[in-house]
Amino acid sequence: MISNADDRHILSPEEAQDERLQELEAKGADDWKLHRWQVSFRSGTSWYSVGEFIAVDAAAAIERAVAVFGPGEEHKAEEIPWDAAPLPRTNPAATRAAR
């Protein structure tokens, strides 16, 4: 959205407070519940895990993964419970440096 100084409307403190209250009432707690998603991409006949993403739904998690990694042939997202441990990360360079 583009705006300039001529397009702005200055709200009085009372109007600003009313606007904030209306905005809070419009957004319920259920509208903003985030979930952990394990996103995988398919390439050929194999599926590859590309990482964990926090999003409202699976489609949003996949959209974030595509923004980071680019498009794949097919995508899927599986919900991960919040109390689950982080998924293991494989970084061969880190294990060689620790020796």
Backbone as JSON Lines, residues from 0, in Angstrom:
{"i":0,"aa":"M","n":[0.84,-1.17,0.0],"ca":[0.0,0.0,0.0],"c":[0.89,1.23,0.0]}
{"i":1,"aa":"I","n":[0.58,2.17,-0.85],"ca":[1.34,3.4,-0.95],"c":[0.49,4.54,-0.43]}
{"i":2,"aa":"S","n":[1.09,5.37,0.39],"ca":[0.37,6.54,0.89],"c":[1.32,7.71,0.94]}
{"i":3,"aa":"N","n":[0.75,8.87,0.99],"ca":[1.57,10.05,1.17],"c":[0.95,10.91,2.26]}
{"i":4,"aa":"A","n":[1.59,12.01,2.6],"ca":[1.12,12.85,3.7],"c":[-0.27,13.41,3.43]}
{"i":5,"aa":"D","n":[-0.62,13.67,2.16],"ca":[-1.93,14.24,1.83],"c":[-3.07,13.24,2.04]}
{"i":6,"aa":"D","n":[-2.76,11.93,1.95],"ca":[-3.79,10.9,2.08],"c":[-4.06,10.48,3.53]}
{"i":7,"aa":"R","n":[-3.22,10.89,4.43],"ca":[-3.35,10.44,5.82],"c":[-4.47,11.16,6.54]}
{"i":8,"aa":"H","n":[-5.1,10.41,7.41],"ca":[-6.17,10.97,8.25],"c":[-5.68,10.89,9.7]}
{"i":9,"aa":"I","n":[-5.62,12.01,10.36],"ca":[-5.16,12.05,11.75],"c":[-6.35,11.75,12.65]}
{"i":10,"aa":"L","n":[-6.19,10.75,13.51],"ca":[-7.25,10.36,14.43],"c":[-7.05,11.05,15.78]}
{"i":11,"aa":"S","n":[-8.15,11.44,16.38],"ca":[-8.07,11.94,17.75],"c":[-7.78,10.76,18.67]}
{"i":12,"aa":"P","n":[-7.31,10.98,19.88],"ca":[-7.04,9.86,20.8],"c":[-8.28,8.97,21.01]}
{"i":13,"aa":"E","n":[-9.47,9.59,21.07],"ca":[-10.68,8.79,21.27],"c":[-10.97,7.92,20.04]}
{"i":14,"aa":"E","n":[-10.81,8.48,18.85],"ca":[-11.03,7.72,17.63],"c":[-10.01,6.59,17.5]}
{"i":15,"aa":"A","n":[-8.77,6.86,17.86],"ca":[-7.73,5.84,17.79],"c":[-8.04,4.69,18.74]}
{"i":16,"aa":"Q","n":[-8.5,5.02,19.96],"ca":[-8.84,3.98,20.94],"c":[-10.01,3.14,20.43]}
{"i":17,"aa":"D","n":[-11.04,3.8,19.87],"ca":[-12.19,3.07,19.33],"c":[-11.77,2.14,18.19]}
{"i":18,"aa":"E","n":[-10.87,2.63,17.32],"ca":[-10.4,1.83,16.2],"c":[-9.63,0.6,16.69]}
{"i":19,"aa":"R","n":[-8.78,0.79,17.72],"ca":[-8.03,-0.35,18.28],"c":[-8.96,-1.37,18.9]}
{"i":20,"aa":"L","n":[-9.98,-0.92,19.61],"ca":[-10.93,-1.84,20.23],"c":[-11.7,-2.63,19.18]}
{"i":21,"aa":"Q","n":[-12.12,-1.96,18.09],"ca":[-12.82,-2.66,17.01],"c":[-11.92,-3.7,16.36]}
{"i":22,"aa":"E","n":[-10.66,-3.35,16.18],"ca":[-9.71,-4.29,15.57],"c":[-9.51,-5.51,16.46]}
{"i":23,"aa":"L","n":[-9.4,-5.29,17.78],"ca":[-9.22,-6.42,18.7],"c":[-10.46,-7.3,18.74]}
{"i":24,"aa":"E","n":[-11.63,-6.71,18.68],"ca":[-12.86,-7.49,18.69],"c":[-13.01,-8.3,17.41]}
{"i":25,"aa":"A","n":[-12.54,-7.76,16.3],"ca":[-12.65,-8.46,15.02],"c":[-11.74,-9.67,14.96]}
{"i":26,"aa":"K","n":[-10.6,-9.62,15.64],"ca":[-9.64,-10.72,15.62],"c":[-9.77,-11.52,16.91]}
{"i":27,"aa":"G","n":[-10.38,-12.68,16.83],"ca":[-10.5,-13.54,17.99],"c":[-9.24,-14.36,18.17]}
{"i":28,"aa":"A","n":[-9.09,-14.97,19.33],"ca":[-7.91,-15.78,19.61],"c":[-7.82,-16.98,18.67]}
{"i":29,"aa":"D","n":[-8.95,-17.52,18.26],"ca":[-8.94,-18.68,17.36],"c":[-8.44,-18.33,15.96]}
{"i":30,"aa":"D","n":[-8.53,-17.05,15.59],"ca":[-8.09,-16.63,14.27],"c":[-6.58,-16.65,14.14]}
{"i":31,"aa":"W","n":[-5.84,-16.64,15.23],"ca":[-4.4,-16.48,15.2],"c":[-3.66,-17.65,15.83]}
{"i":32,"aa":"K","n":[-4.24,-18.82,15.86],"ca":[-3.59,-19.99,16.46],"c":[-2.53,-20.53,15.5]}
{"i":33,"aa":"L","n":[-1.27,-20.5,15.94],"ca":[-0.17,-20.96,15.1],"c":[0.11,-22.44,15.36]}
{"i":34,"aa":"H","n":[0.63,-23.11,14.36],"ca":[0.97,-24.53,14.43],"c":[2.38,-24.72,13.88]}
{"i":35,"aa":"R","n":[3.01,-25.82,14.29],"ca":[4.31,-26.21,13.71],"c":[4.03,-27.18,12.59]}
{"i":36,"aa":"W","n":[4.72,-26.99,11.46],"ca":[4.52,-27.85,10.29],"c":[5.86,-28.34,9.78]}
{"i":37,"aa":"Q","n":[5.93,-29.63,9.48],"ca":[7.08,-30.22,8.8],"c":[6.74,-30.24,7.32]}
{"i":38,"aa":"V","n":[7.46,-29.47,6.53],"ca":[7.17,-29.36,5.1],"c":[8.14,-30.23,4.31]}
{"i":39,"aa":"S","n":[7.61,-30.95,3.34],"ca":[8.4,-31.81,2.46],"c":[8.07,-31.49,1.02]}
{"i":40,"aa":"F","n":[9.08,-31.62,0.16],"ca":[8.92,-31.43,-1.28],"c":[9.2,-32.76,-1.96]}
{"i":41,"aa":"R","n":[8.51,-33.02,-3.08],"ca":[8.77,-34.21,-3.86],"c":[9.61,-33.83,-5.07]}
{"i":42,"aa":"S","n":[10.6,-34.67,-5.33],"ca":[11.41,-34.53,-6.53],"c":[11.54,-35.92,-7.12]}
{"i":43,"aa":"G","n":[11.0,-36.13,-8.28],"ca":[10.98,-37.47,-8.86],"c":[10.06,-38.36,-8.05]}
{"i":44,"aa":"T","n":[10.59,-39.48,-7.57],"ca":[9.78,-40.39,-6.77],"c":[10.06,-40.26,-5.28]}
{"i":45,"aa":"S","n":[10.97,-39.37,-4.89],"ca":[11.37,-39.24,-3.48],"c":[10.84,-37.95,-2.86]}
{"i":46,"aa":"W","n":[10.56,-38.04,-1.55],"ca":[10.15,-36.87,-0.77],"c":[11.34,-36.42,0.06]}
{"i":47,"aa":"Y","n":[11.55,-35.09,0.15],"ca":[12.65,-34.52,0.91],"c":[12.1,-33.51,1.92]}
{"i":48,"aa":"S","n":[12.46,-33.7,3.17],"ca":[12.05,-32.77,4.21],"c":[12.86,-31.48,4.06]}
{"i":49,"aa":"V","n":[12.18,-30.34,4.0],"ca":[12.89,-29.07,3.85],"c":[12.92,-28.26,5.13]}
{"i":50,"aa":"G","n":[12.16,-28.65,6.14],"ca":[12.25,-27.97,7.43],"c":[10.93,-27.75,8.13]}
{"i":51,"aa":"E","n":[11.06,-27.19,9.33],"ca":[9.9,-26.85,10.15],"c":[9.51,-25.41,9.88]}
{"i":52,"aa":"F","n":[8.21,-25.15,9.81],"ca":[7.71,-23.8,9.61],"c":[6.56,-23.56,10.57]}
{"i":53,"aa":"I","n":[6.47,-22.36,11.1],"ca":[5.38,-21.96,11.98],"c":[4.39,-21.18,11.13]}
{"i":54,"aa":"A","n":[3.12,-21.63,11.13],"ca":[2.11,-20.97,10.31],"c":[0.73,-21.3,10.85]}
{"i":55,"aa":"V","n":[-0.26,-20.55,10.37],"ca":[-1.65,-20.76,10.77],"c":[-2.18,-22.08,10.23]}
{"i":56,"aa":"D","n":[-1.83,-22.41,8.98],"ca":[-2.32,-23.65,8.37],"c":[-1.25,-24.24,7.46]}
{"i":57,"aa":"A","n":[-1.53,-25.44,6.94],"ca":[-0.56,-26.14,6.1],"c":[-0.24,-25.36,4.83]}
{"i":58,"aa":"A","n":[-1.25,-24.74,4.24],"ca":[-1.03,-23.98,3.01],"c":[-0.07,-22.82,3.23]}
{"i":59,"aa":"A","n":[-0.2,-22.14,4.37],"ca":[0.7,-21.02,4.67],"c":[2.12,-21.51,4.93]}
{"i":60,"aa":"A","n":[2.25,-22.68,5.58],"ca":[3.59,-23.25,5.82],"c":[4.25,-23.62,4.49]}
{"i":61,"aa":"I","n":[3.5,-24.23,3.6],"ca":[4.03,-24.59,2.28],"c":[4.42,-23.34,1.51]}
{"i":62,"aa":"E","n":[3.6,-22.31,1.59],"ca":[3.89,-21.05,0.9],"c":[5.21,-20.45,1.39]}
{"i":63,"aa":"R","n":[5.44,-20.5,2.7],"ca":[6.71,-19.99,3.26],"c":[7.88,-20.83,2.79]}
{"i":64,"aa":"A","n":[7.71,-22.15,2.75],"ca":[8.8,-23.02,2.29],"c":[9.12,-22.76,0.83]}
{"i":65,"aa":"V","n":[8.11,-22.58,0.0],"ca":[8.33,-22.29,-1.41],"c":[9.05,-20.95,-1.57]}
{"i":66,"aa":"A","n":[8.72,-19.97,-0.72],"ca":[9.4,-18.67,-0.78],"c":[10.88,-18.81,-0.46]}
{"i":67,"aa":"V","n":[11.22,-19.74,0.43],"ca":[12.63,-19.94,0.82],"c":[13.37,-20.82,-0.17]}
{"i":68,"aa":"F","n":[12.77,-21.96,-0.54],"ca":[13.47,-22.97,-1.34],"c":[13.1,-23.0,-2.81]}
{"i":69,"aa":"G","n":[12.05,-22.31,-3.19],"ca":[11.59,-22.36,-4.57],"c":[10.58,-23.47,-4.75]}
{"i":70,"aa":"P","n":[9.95,-23.52,-5.91],"ca":[8.89,-24.51,-6.14],"c":[9.45,-25.93,-6.31]}
{"i":71,"aa":"G","n":[8.68,-26.89,-5.9],"ca":[9.01,-28.29,-6.11],"c":[7.93,-28.92,-6.97]}
{"i":72,"aa":"E","n":[8.08,-30.19,-7.28],"ca":[7.06,-30.87,-8.08],"c":[5.75,-30.99,-7.31]}
{"i":73,"aa":"E","n":[5.87,-31.29,-6.02],"ca":[4.69,-31.45,-5.16],"c":[5.12,-31.09,-3.75]}
{"i":74,"aa":"H","n":[4.16,-30.7,-2.91],"ca":[4.45,-30.28,-1.54],"c":[3.5,-30.97,-0.58]}
{"i":75,"aa":"K","n":[3.95,-31.14,0.66],"ca":[3.05,-31.59,1.71],"c":[3.55,-31.03,3.04]}
{"i":76,"aa":"A","n":[2.62,-30.87,3.98],"ca":[2.96,-30.37,5.31],"c":[2.24,-31.24,6.34]}
{"i":77,"aa":"E","n":[2.99,-31.66,7.35],"ca":[2.43,-32.46,8.43],"c":[2.58,-31.69,9.72]}
{"i":78,"aa":"E","n":[1.5,-31.62,10.5],"ca":[1.56,-30.86,11.76],"c":[2.42,-31.58,12.78]}
{"i":79,"aa":"I","n":[3.22,-30.81,13.51],"ca":[4.08,-31.32,14.57],"c":[3.54,-30.75,15.88]}
{"i":80,"aa":"P","n":[3.34,-31.57,16.91],"ca":[2.86,-31.04,18.2],"c":[3.89,-30.07,18.8]}
{"i":81,"aa":"W","n":[3.4,-29.06,19.5],"ca":[4.3,-28.07,20.1],"c":[5.24,-28.69,21.12]}
{"i":82,"aa":"D","n":[4.81,-29.74,21.81],"ca":[5.66,-30.32,22.85],"c":[6.66,-31.34,22.31]}
{"i":83,"aa":"A","n":[6.69,-31.53,21.0],"ca":[7.65,-32.45,20.4],"c":[9.03,-31.79,20.35]}
{"i":84,"aa":"A","n":[10.04,-32.61,20.5],"ca":[11.42,-32.1,20.42],"c":[11.7,-31.61,19.0]}
{"i":85,"aa":"P","n":[12.63,-30.67,18.85],"ca":[12.98,-30.24,17.49],"c":[13.49,-31.42,16.67]}
{"i":86,"aa":"L","n":[13.24,-31.38,15.4],"ca":[13.7,-32.46,14.53],"c":[15.22,-32.41,14.41]}
{"i":87,"aa":"P","n":[15.86,-33.58,14.32],"ca":[17.33,-33.58,14.21],"c":[17.77,-32.95,12.89]}
{"i":88,"aa":"R","n":[18.87,-32.24,12.97],"ca":[19.42,-31.6,11.77],"c":[20.72,-32.29,11.43]}
{"i":89,"aa":"T","n":[20.9,-32.6,10.2],"ca":[22.14,-33.23,9.78],"c":[23.04,-32.17,9.17]}
{"i":90,"aa":"N","n":[24.21,-32.05,9.76],"ca":[25.19,-31.09,9.27],"c":[26.55,-31.78,9.37]}
{"i":91,"aa":"P","n":[26.95,-32.5,8.33],"ca":[28.21,-33.25,8.39],"c":[29.43,-32.41,8.72]}
{"i":92,"aa":"A","n":[29.45,-31.16,8.3],"ca":[30.58,-30.28,8.59],"c":[30.7,-30.04,10.09]}
{"i":93,"aa":"A","n":[29.59,-29.93,10.8],"ca":[29.63,-29.69,12.23],"c":[30.19,-30.9,12.97]}
{"i":94,"aa":"T","n":[29.85,-32.13,12.54],"ca":[30.34,-33.32,13.23],"c":[31.84,-33.5,12.97]}
{"i":95,"aa":"R","n":[32.31,-33.15,11.8],"ca":[33.75,-33.26,11.51],"c":[34.54,-32.25,12.32]}
{"i":96,"aa":"A","n":[34.0,-31.05,12.51],"ca":[34.71,-30.0,13.25],"c":[34.78,-30.33,14.74]}
{"i":97,"aa":"A","n":[33.83,-31.09,15.26],"ca":[33.78,-31.41,16.69],"c":[34.81,-32.47,17.06]}
{"i":98,"aa":"R","n":[35.31,-33.23,16.11],"ca":[36.25,-34.33,16.41],"c":[37.62,-33.84,16.73]}
